[in-house]
Amino acid sequence: MKCYDCTQEGRDDTLGIGVCARCGLFTCQDHAQIVRESVQQHSGLARTTSRLLARRVVCTTCRAAETVG
């Protein structure tokens, strides 16, 4: 699959390396961002947080929308 953002820019030579976890579009290495985040699991009535951080691929558009504050 081809990167959506590259296709919009008129580039036809890049391949998608992942799917944006937020919008579901394919993204290439140039337009992808890897976000590290903690994972919480329910344990009875409480939550436990994993010591390891998970990875999530998002496109630059969705990442910008997530970080606007």
N, C-alpha and C positions, 0 to 999 in steps of 0.2 A: 504494500500500500504506500501511497505517496503522502508526504506531509501536507496537511491542509494549508498551513500558513505559507509555505513555499509556493504552493499552487496559486494562492491568492496574489503572491508577489510576481507571478509569471515564470517562476522557476519550475522546471519539470525534471530536474536531475537528482532530487533527493528522495530517499526512502524513509518512511516512518520507522522509528525505533521503539515506539511505545504508544499507548493510548492514554490520553489525558483522563485522569481519574474524575475530574469534575464534568467536562463537557463531552467526553467520549470520542473526540477527534484524534486522528493519527498525528503524531508530531515527530519531527526529526531531532537529531542531536543538537542542532543550533537553536531550535525553538522549545526544547524540553527543559524542564527544571526538575531536579530531584529534591523533594522535600522530605526532611527527616521529622518524624513525629512519634510521640509516645503512644503506646497501645494500652488501653485499660480493659480489664476483664472483670466481669461480675463474679464475686466470690461470696455467696450467701447474701447477706444484706449490705456488704461493703464492696468497694472496688479495689482491685489491685492493679498497680501500674508495672508493666514489664520494665526490667532494667535495660533491655535492648530497644533501640529505636527502629521503627519500621521505615521503609521507603515508600514514596508515592510519587508517581510521575504526573506532572501537570504542564500544560502549555503556558507560554509566557503571558497570554491574555488572561487566563484564569488565575495565574499566580499574582498578576498585578491587581486583579479584582479582590483576591483574598487578603492582600496586604495593605489595601487602602484603609487608612484609619482616620 
